Amino acid sequence: MGQILGFVWFLLMGSFVGWLASLVMRRDADMGLVANVVVGVIGSFIGNSVFSFIFGSGRIGGWPPDLSGILAAVAGASLLLAIVNLIQRGRLR
C-alpha cells in the first residue's frame, strides 16, 4: 500500500511542478494535465539531478515536501519547457 501512495504522491507533485513551470514559461493555455505531469516528472528529474550534483541537495517526492527539491524541480521543468520552445518555435517565450 505504501508504494501505491508514494506513486500517487509522485504524480501529484509532478503535475503541480509541471503546472508551475507552465505558468512561469507562459505555456499554461497550451498544455493539458498529461503534459503537465510529463513535464513535471522529467523536469523534477533534471532539476533535482543538477541541484544535487552542484549543491548536494534537492529531493522531491518525500514527506514532508522539501522546498529546495520543489524549487529544483520547477527550475528543471522550466528549463525543459524552454528547450521545447526552442525546438518547436525557434525562440524562447
Secondary structure, 3 states (H helix, E strand, C coil): CHHHHHHHHHHHHHHHHHHHHHHHCCCHHHCCHHHHHHHHHHHHHHHHHHHHHHHCCCCCCCCCCCHHHHHHHHHHHHHHHHHHHHHHHCCCC
